Amino acid sequence: MPISPSSMINQYKFEDEPELRDLFITVDDPESHITAIETFITYRVVTKTSRVEFDSSEYEVRRRYQDFLWLKSKLEAAHPTLIIPPLPEKFIMKGMVERFSDEFIETRRKALHKFLNRIADHPTLTFNEDFKIFLTAQAWELSSHKKQGPGLLSRMGQTVRAVASSVRGGVKNRPETFTEMNDYMETFSQKINVLDKIAHRIYKEEREYFNEMKEYGPIHTLWSASEEDIADSLKGVASCIDKCCKATEKRMAGLSENLLPILHEYVLYSEILMGVLKRRDQIQGELDSKVDALANKNPEKDLFSEEIGKLEDKVECANNALKADWDRWKQNMQCDMRSTFTNVAENNLHYYEECLATWESFLASQTVDLHVEEDSEDKP
């Protein structure tokens, strides 16, 4: 269950940070809304803060998924070479879970909660003005603020420039650091996607095994009614299967709550990182094209020189932002993976220990019963 807003300040403390955080966000209380044209879910977003730039210390607003998408797009526009945390996909794979089911809504709630808290923890994104508005504005205020964004023609112009930059081909003067990043992400993306697919397959097989186990135990109990001589043994087996079934259910919960969300989050992160690297290349491409034009003795030489100076500053800012965020992202990723795999290992250990102890106890009871029977047969 989500932590109540009133107790959040006492819950968050990090070993690496000498002071408590000053921004606390929870996403909870999903609500279904049905209109004549659509059905959608809103979530309550509660914010508690001690920052002076906020007019109040506590805010409560309701947001739908489209509002989160808007925030992500605004962050990407304002910080093109920073690594914006991923959002859960709008649509889900057919056959996984039903849209608007309790399971789907809760999974999305957790992902949205993590999305906002990753932004809050980011040294730059946390002070973004659109993020503050998202956390504090009422629905009508947010709607009004959205309308103040760039118009359709402006967005089309940005898209055309990005496409033109990609059509020109590879970047000529890309620093080796970013080539290494690109190579790393290609490998990372391949590996994390494979892990994600296998983990989902394991979970599916585990669920099928669990469903079979639920039917397997009661059969022994029913059978014991017609087999008086081995009734106790059959009931003992049924009891062991029931205990193992419960242990399997706990292990499945561990997979669905810990392993699967983390792996899939980093699948989405890999897509985001590739996009960030492309945007950095586009900025570099703009500079390269201006330098080429100047080398071709363009008549507007003075104008080009001024533009080149501005683009050089822009490239330097983009490079520095990405380098800093890259190191931070890798550190967080390695910490998340280490924690996740350790948690999976501990859950597996507890699972097998519990099942082993259950069956050993059954075997011990059968051995005692067998000795009692043999002693009774030896008596004259």
N, C-alpha and C positions, 0 to 999 in steps of 0.2 A: 504494500500500500504506500502511496506517496506520503512524504513527511508533511505534517501540518505546518502551515506558514509560521505560526507562532513559535514553533520549536526549531525552525531551520537554523537560526543563528548559532544555537548550541550544538548543532550536528556537524557543521562544516569546519574542519580544521585540517590543515595539510602540514606534513613534516617539513616540506621545502619552503613553506611560507611562515615568516615570523609572526604575522598578524592574521586575524580572521578576515575572510572575504567581506566585501562591502556591497555585494549584489547577489541576491538569492531569488531564484525563480523556480516555481513549480507549475507543471501543466497537469491538470486533473479534471474531474467532473465533466466527462463528455456528455453532450446533449444532442439528441436527434431533432432535426427540423425538417418538416415536410411542407412544401409549397406546391402551387399548381404546376410549376415547371421543373422542380428539382427536389431532391432529398440530400441533405448534407448534415455533417456533424460539426458542432462547435465545442471548443475546449476552454475551460477556465484557465487563465494565465495570471498567477499571483506573483507579485514582485515586492520584495522588501529590500530597502537600501538605506545606507547612511551617506550617500554621495550628495554633495552640496548642489550639484547641477539639477537634481530632481526637486520639484516643488513640494513633494510629500515623501513620507518614509514608506508608504505602502500603497500599492495599486492592485486593482482587480479588474480584468477585462476579459471579454470572450473573443476568441479568434477561431476562424475556420481554416482549412488547409490552404485555400487560395491566399490567405493573408501571410502564411508562412512562406509560400512561393514568392510573393511580392517582396518580402524582406530579403530573401536569398538573392533575388535578382538585383535589388538595390545595393546590397553589399558587394556583389560581383562587379557592378558598374563603378562603384566608388573605389574599390580595391581590386583591380583586375589581376594582380599577381600575388594576392594573398590567398591562402587555402581556406575557402569557406566550407564549414562543416556540411555534410550531406543531409538532405531530407529524405524520408522514406518515399518510395515511388507512389505516384498517384493511383496507379492501377496495380493489381496483384495478379500473380500467375494463376491461370485457371486450374482448379483442382486442389489448390493449396488450402485456402480458407475463403469462406464466403464474405463478400464485401458487406460491411455494416454488421457483421456478426460481432458478438462480444469479444471474441479472440482477436479479430482484426482491429477493432477499435482500441483495445488495450495495447496491442503491439504498436500501433501507430502513436498512441499517447506517449508511450515510453520513448519512442524515437523522437517525437517532437520535443519532449522534455530534455532529452540529451542534446538536441540541436541548439536549443536556446542556452543551455548551460555551457556548452562548448564555446559559444559566442561570448557569453559573459566572462569566461576564463581567458579569452584571447586578449593579449595586451593592447591591440589596436582596435579590433572590431567592437569590443565592449563599450567604446566611447563614440561609436557611430551614431549620428543624430537620428537616422531612420530606425535604428534599433531601439533608441529611447522612445520614439513616438509609438513604435509597435507595442512596447510594454505599458505605455501610460495612456494613450489616446482611447477615447470611447469609439464605438463602431462608426458613428457618423463623422467624427473627427478624422479617423483613419481613412474613411472613404473620400473625404474632401482632400486630404493630403495626397492620396494616390493620384487624384486628377491633376495635381500640380507637376507631375513628372513630365519627361520629354514626350513630345508628340509623335505621331506615327511616322511622319517624314524624317524626323531626327533619328528614330530607331532604325528606319530603313537605310538611312545614310551610313550609320555605324555598321550595319550588316553588310552593305555593299563594300565598304572599305575593308572589312575583315576578309570577305571572300576574295577581293582583288589581291590582298596581301598574301593569301594562301596560294592563289593561282600563280603568283610570280615564282614560286618554287622555294627551295630551301634557303635558309638564312646564310649569308656569306660569312659574316663575322661573329657567329655564335661562339661565346666563350666555352672552353672545354668543360667548365663546371656544369653548364646546363645540358651539354651533350651527355655527360655522365648521368645527370638526373633523368634525362629522357630514357637512357638505356636501363637504368635501375627500375623505372616505373613500368617499362614494357615487361621486364622479368617479373616484377612484383605483381602486376595485373594478371599475368598468366597463372602464376602460382596461387594467388588468393582466389581467383575464379574457380580453379580446380578444387581447392580446399572447400569452398562454399558449396559446390555441387555435390562433392562426396559427403560432406556433413549432412546435407539435406537428405541424401539417399540413405545414410545410416539412420537418421531420425525416422524416416519413413519405414525402414525395415524393423526398427526397434518398436514402432507403434504396431506394426503387423504382428510381431512376436508377442507384444503385450496383450493384444486382443485374443490371440490363440491361447495364451496362458490363462486368461480369464475363463475360458471355456474348459480348459484342460483339468483344472483342480476339481470343480464340482462333479465331473464324471467319476472320479475316485470315490467321492462321498456317496453318490448314488449307488455305485457298485458295492460299497461296503454293506448296504442293506440286505444284499442277497448272498453275501459271503461271510458267514458268522465267524469262521475260523481265522480269517485274515482281516477282519473288519477294522481292528485297531491299526494295523499296518496301512491299510488303504486310507483311513482317516488321517494318519500321520503324514502320508504323502500329500494328501489334499491340503493339509495345514501348511506344509513346507512350500508347496506351490503358491498358495495364497500369500505367504510372507514374501516370497521371491517376486511375486507379481507386484506387490506394493513397493518393493525396493526398485523394481524396474520403472515403475511410474515416477518415483522420485528422481531416478537418473534421467528419464526423459524430460522432466521439468527442468533439470539442470542444463540439459542441452538446449532446450528451447528458450530459456531465459538468459543464458550466459554465452554459450558458444555460437549459436546460429546468428543472433543479432550482431555480435562483434565482427564475425567473418563477413557478413553481408554489408555492414557499415563500411568496411575497408574495401570491399568491391566497389562501392559507390565512391569512396575516397580516391581509388585508382583512376576512375573516370574524371573526377574533379581535377586531380593533379595533371593529367594529360591535357585537360582544357586550359589550366593555368600556364603550362609550358607553351602551349600554342599561342596564348595571348601575349606572353613575353616575346615570342618570336615575331608576332605581328608588329609589336612596338619596335623591335629591332629592324624589321623589314622596312618600316616607314623611314627610319634613319638611313638604311642602306640605299633606298631609292633616291632620297634627296642628295646623298653623297655622290651617287652615280650621275644625277642630273647636273650637279655642280662640276663634276669632272668633264662633262661633255660641253663645257663652256656655255652654259645656258645664259642668255642675255640678262635674266633677272638674278644675277649673281649675288648682289647684296641682300636681296630678299631671301634667297636660298641659304645664305650664310647665317642669317638670323634664325631661320627655321631650324637649321641644323643644330645650332647652339641649344635651342629649346628641346629638340628631340634627344640630344645627347644627355641633357639633364633628366628627361623623362625615362630614358633607357637605364640610366644609373639608378634612379629611384626604384624602377621596376625590378632591377637586378638585386638591389640591396634588400628590398621587401621580400622577394622570393627566397633569397638565401637564408634570411633570418627565420622565415616561416617554415622553410624546409627542415632546418635543424630541429625546430620545435616539434614539427609534425612527426619526424622520425623518432624522436625521443618518446613522444606520447604513444605512437604506434607500437614501439618495442615494449613499452610498459604495459599497454593493453593486451598484447599478445602473450607476454610472459604471465600476466595475471590470469588470463583466460585459460591458457593451457595448464597452468598449475591447478586451477579450480577444477578443470575436467579430470585431471589425474587424481586429485583427492576424491572427487565424486565416484570415479571408477573404483578406487581402492576401497572406499566405504561400501560400495555396492557388492563387490566380490567378497569382502570380509563378512558382510551380513548374510549373503547367500551361503557361503561356506559354513558359517557357524550354524545356520539353520539346518543344513543337511547333516552336519557332524552330530548335532544333537539328536536328530532322528536315528542315525546309525547307532549311536550309543544306546538309545532306548531299545532298539531292536536286538542289540547284543545282549543286554540285560534280560530281556524277555526270553531269548533263546536259551540262555543258561538256566533260567528258572524252569523252562520246559524240560531240559535235559536232566536236571536234578530230580524232578518229579517222576520221570521215567525210570531213573535208576533205583528208586525206592521200591522195596518188595511189596 
